């Protein structure tokens, strides 16, 4: 009995998302090929120079931009940010600290506090006690 294992592959867009990079900024070979799970693991564990450069300077996809700014993806859209941004552009936004960014960061902080409150309430209801934080 022989077992034949097929190699699982993914589209470049999926691989780019898993790597946290903006697909349109990746090399043409990456955009036009398919990526196996083994290749993805190799890219993650030993990123080539182009991947290191993209992660360092961008352009970054919106989920990464949102995380770097401390806002939600929806908050980016409300602030008028719809495109990928470079690290330099993100740093400039942080420096300028526009009103929409301050507002979205405050909203995000409230969401996080509410999430913790609900989690703690649910833990109490289910009889689980939260370990006290030091």
Secondary structure as a PSIPRED ss2 file (coil, helix, strand):
# PSIPRED VFORMAT (PSIPRED V4.0)

   1 X C   1.000  0.000  0.000
   2 X C   1.000  0.000  0.000
   3 X C   1.000  0.000  0.000
   4 X C   1.000  0.000  0.000
   5 X C   1.000  0.000  0.000
   6 X C   1.000  0.000  0.000
   7 X C   1.000  0.000  0.000
   8 X C   1.000  0.000  0.000
   9 X E   0.000  0.000  1.000
  10 X E   0.000  0.000  1.000
  11 X E   0.000  0.000  1.000
  12 X H   0.000  1.000  0.000
  13 X H   0.000  1.000  0.000
  14 X H   0.000  1.000  0.000
  15 X H   0.000  1.000  0.000
  16 X H   0.000  1.000  0.000
  17 X H   0.000  1.000  0.000
  18 X H   0.000  1.000  0.000
  19 X H   0.000  1.000  0.000
  20 X C   1.000  0.000  0.000
  21 X C   1.000  0.000  0.000
  22 X C   1.000  0.000  0.000
  23 X H   0.000  1.000  0.000
  24 X H   0.000  1.000  0.000
  25 X H   0.000  1.000  0.000
  26 X C   1.000  0.000  0.000
  27 X C   1.000  0.000  0.000
  28 X H   0.000  1.000  0.000
  29 X H   0.000  1.000  0.000
  30 X H   0.000  1.000  0.000
  31 X H   0.000  1.000  0.000
  32 X H   0.000  1.000  0.000
  33 X C   1.000  0.000  0.000
  34 X E   0.000  0.000  1.000
  35 X E   0.000  0.000  1.000
  36 X E   0.000  0.000  1.000
  37 X H   0.000  1.000  0.000
  38 X H   0.000  1.000  0.000
  39 X H   0.000  1.000  0.000
  40 X H   0.000  1.000  0.000
  41 X H   0.000  1.000  0.000
  42 X H   0.000  1.000  0.000
  43 X H   0.000  1.000  0.000
  44 X H   0.000  1.000  0.000
  45 X H   0.000  1.000  0.000
  46 X C   1.000  0.000  0.000
  47 X C   1.000  0.000  0.000
  48 X C   1.000  0.000  0.000
  49 X H   0.000  1.000  0.000
  50 X H   0.000  1.000  0.000
  51 X H   0.000  1.000  0.000
  52 X H   0.000  1.000  0.000
  53 X H   0.000  1.000  0.000
  54 X H   0.000  1.000  0.000
  55 X H   0.000  1.000  0.000
  56 X H   0.000  1.000  0.000
  57 X H   0.000  1.000  0.000
  58 X C   1.000  0.000  0.000
  59 X C   1.000  0.000  0.000
  60 X E   0.000  0.000  1.000
  61 X C   1.000  0.000  0.000
  62 X H   0.000  1.000  0.000
  63 X H   0.000  1.000  0.000
  64 X H   0.000  1.000  0.000
  65 X H   0.000  1.000  0.000
  66 X H   0.000  1.000  0.000
  67 X H   0.000  1.000  0.000
  68 X H   0.000  1.000  0.000
  69 X H   0.000  1.000  0.000
  70 X C   1.000  0.000  0.000
  71 X C   1.000  0.000  0.000
  72 X C   1.000  0.000  0.000
  73 X H   0.000  1.000  0.000
  74 X H   0.000  1.000  0.000
  75 X H   0.000  1.000  0.000
  76 X H   0.000  1.000  0.000
  77 X H   0.000  1.000  0.000
  78 X H   0.000  1.000  0.000
  79 X C   1.000  0.000  0.000
  80 X C   1.000  0.000  0.000
  81 X C   1.000  0.000  0.000
  82 X C   1.000  0.000  0.000
  83 X C   1.000  0.000  0.000
  84 X C   1.000  0.000  0.000
  85 X E   0.000  0.000  1.000
  86 X C   1.000  0.000  0.000
  87 X H   0.000  1.000  0.000
  88 X H   0.000  1.000  0.000
  89 X H   0.000  1.000  0.000
  90 X H   0.000  1.000  0.000
  91 X H   0.000  1.000  0.000
  92 X H   0.000  1.000  0.000
  93 X H   0.000  1.000  0.000
  94 X H   0.000  1.000  0.000
  95 X H   0.000  1.000  0.000
  96 X H   0.000  1.000  0.000
  97 X C   1.000  0.000  0.000
  98 X C   1.000  0.000  0.000
  99 X H   0.000  1.000  0.000
 100 X H   0.000  1.000  0.000
 101 X H   0.000  1.000  0.000
 102 X H   0.000  1.000  0.000
 103 X H   0.000  1.000  0.000
 104 X H   0.000  1.000  0.000
 105 X H   0.000  1.000  0.000
 106 X H   0.000  1.000  0.000
 107 X H   0.000  1.000  0.000
 108 X H   0.000  1.000  0.000
 109 X H   0.000  1.000  0.000
 110 X H   0.000  1.000  0.000
 111 X H   0.000  1.000  0.000
 112 X H   0.000  1.000  0.000
 113 X H   0.000  1.000  0.000
 114 X H   0.000  1.000  0.000
 115 X H   0.000  1.000  0.000
 116 X H   0.000  1.000  0.000
 117 X H   0.000  1.000  0.000
 118 X H   0.000  1.000  0.000
 119 X H   0.000  1.000  0.000
 120 X H   0.000  1.000  0.000
 121 X H   0.000  1.000  0.000
 122 X H   0.000  1.000  0.000
 123 X H   0.000  1.000  0.000
 124 X H   0.000  1.000  0.000
 125 X H   0.000  1.000  0.000
 126 X C   1.000  0.000  0.000
 127 X C   1.000  0.000  0.000
 128 X C   1.000  0.000  0.000
 129 X C   1.000  0.000  0.000
 130 X C   1.000  0.000  0.000
 131 X C   1.000  0.000  0.000
 132 X C   1.000  0.000  0.000
 133 X C   1.000  0.000  0.000
 134 X C   1.000  0.000  0.000
